[in-house]
């Protein structure tokens, strides 16, 4: 009976290695899906911001007969840090640009290498930058496009 009391209790090295291996396999499956979900969420946020700014630009045009020359005259609070060009706003996550001359508004998120562009005529595009495969795949899924990706690619809705 006394011999059993002296036995050490715990996990063997092999058991611990198997558990670490299983956790590693599960993490390698889950991490890409998590990154994709985060990128999709950030892209949705871009779309909402751009729609808001484009709507405010259209409202300003209807009220004044000219397009605004800066974010500061719009009827929405855009936040961000205004740069020397009044049509450019810098944020911690990227930037937004309003181009009244070419009549489009876009925001770019630097962490996901994607932009959402809305023309004031209602046209929309998803833009993937820097050969980022995830950004290109998300733009293709978002727009239903089979455009091959290379460099900076615009995907039209």
C-alpha positions in Angstrom: 0.0 0.0 0.0 2.7 2.5 0.8 4.4 2.2 -2.6 1.4 4.0 -4.3 1.7 7.0 -1.9 5.2 7.8 -3.3 4.1 8.0 -6.9 4.2 11.6 -8.4 0.9 12.9 -9.7 0.6 15.2 -12.7 1.0 15.3 -16.4 3.7 13.8 -18.5 5.7 15.8 -21.0 4.1 13.9 -23.8 0.6 14.7 -22.6 1.5 18.4 -22.3 2.9 18.4 -25.8 -0.2 16.8 -27.3 -2.4 19.4 -25.6 -0.2 22.3 -26.9 -0.3 20.7 -30.4 -4.1 20.5 -30.4 -4.3 24.1 -29.2 -1.9 25.2 -32.0 -4.0 23.4 -34.7 -7.2 25.0 -33.4 -5.6 28.4 -33.3 -4.3 28.0 -36.9 -7.8 27.3 -38.1 -9.5 30.1 -36.1 -7.1 33.0 -36.5 -7.6 33.5 -40.3 -11.4 33.5 -39.8 -11.0 36.0 -37.0 -8.8 38.3 -39.2 -11.4 38.1 -41.9 -14.2 39.0 -39.6 -12.3 42.0 -38.2 -11.5 43.2 -41.8 -15.1 42.8 -42.8 -16.2 44.8 -39.7 -13.8 47.6 -40.4 -14.9 47.7 -44.0 -18.5 48.0 -43.0 -17.5 51.0 -40.8 -15.8 52.6 -43.7 -19.0 52.2 -45.8 -21.1 53.8 -43.1 -18.8 56.8 -42.7 -18.6 57.4 -46.5 -22.4 57.1 -46.9 -22.8 59.7 -44.1 -20.3 62.1 -45.6 -21.7 61.7 -49.1 -25.2 62.4 -47.8 -24.0 65.5 -46.0 -22.2 66.7 -49.2 -25.4 66.2 -51.2 -27.4 68.1 -48.6 -24.9 71.0 -48.6 -25.1 71.1 -52.5 -28.9 71.1 -52.4 -28.9 73.9 -49.9 -26.2 76.1 -51.4 -25.9 75.2 -55.0 -22.1 74.4 -54.8 -20.2 71.6 -53.3 -18.5 72.1 -49.9 -14.8 73.0 -49.8 -14.2 71.2 -46.5 -15.4 68.9 -43.9 -16.0 71.7 -41.4 -19.1 73.0 -43.3 -20.9 69.7 -43.4 -23.9 69.0 -41.2 -22.3 66.0 -39.5 -19.5 65.7 -37.0 -16.7 63.9 -38.8 -14.1 64.0 -36.0 -10.6 63.3 -37.1 -7.7 65.7 -37.6 -8.1 68.1 -40.4 -5.0 68.4 -42.6 -3.9 71.4 -44.6 -6.2 70.4 -47.4 -9.7 71.0 -45.9 -11.1 68.1 -47.8 -8.8 65.6 -46.1 -9.4 64.1 -42.6 -6.8 62.0 -40.8 -7.9 59.3 -38.2 -5.9 56.8 -36.1 -7.2 54.1 -38.5 -6.7 55.8 -41.8 -8.1 58.8 -43.7 -11.2 60.2 -45.5 -11.1 62.4 -48.5 -13.9 64.5 -50.1 -13.3 65.5 -53.7 -16.0 67.9 -54.8 -14.3 68.5 -58.2 -14.3 64.8 -59.2 -17.5 64.3 -57.1 -16.5 61.4 -54.9 -15.9 60.6 -51.2 -13.7 57.8 -49.9 -12.2 56.5 -46.7 -9.2 54.2 -46.5 -8.4 51.9 -43.5 -4.6 51.4 -43.3 -4.7 48.3 -41.3 -6.8 46.3 -43.8 -5.4 48.0 -46.9 -8.9 48.8 -48.2 -11.0 51.8 -49.2 -14.6 52.3 -49.9 -15.4 54.9 -52.6 -18.8 56.5 -53.3 -19.3 58.8 -56.2 -21.8 61.6 -55.6 -23.7 60.1 -58.6 -24.3 56.9 -56.5 -21.5 54.8 -58.0 -19.6 52.7 -55.4 -16.3 50.9 -55.4 -14.2 48.7 -53.1 -10.5 49.3 -53.5 -7.8 46.8 -52.4 -4.2 48.1 -52.0 -0.7 46.8 -51.8 -1.3 43.3 -53.2 -3.0 42.3 -49.9 -4.7 39.0 -50.7 -7.3 39.3 -47.9 -8.3 42.8 -49.0 -8.7 41.6 -52.6 -10.7 38.6 -51.5 -13.0 40.7 -49.4 -13.6 43.2 -52.2 -14.4 40.4 -54.6 -16.9 38.9 -52.2 -18.4 42.3 -51.3 -18.9 43.3 -55.0 -19.5 39.9 -56.5 -16.6 40.6 -58.9 -14.2 38.1 -60.4 -11.7 40.8 -61.3 -8.2 39.4 -61.0 -6.2 41.2 -58.4 -2.9 42.8 -59.1 -1.5 45.8 -57.2 -4.1 48.4 -56.4 -7.4 47.1 -57.8 -10.8 48.9 -58.0 -13.9 46.6 -57.8 -17.1 48.3 -58.9 -20.4 47.4 -57.3 
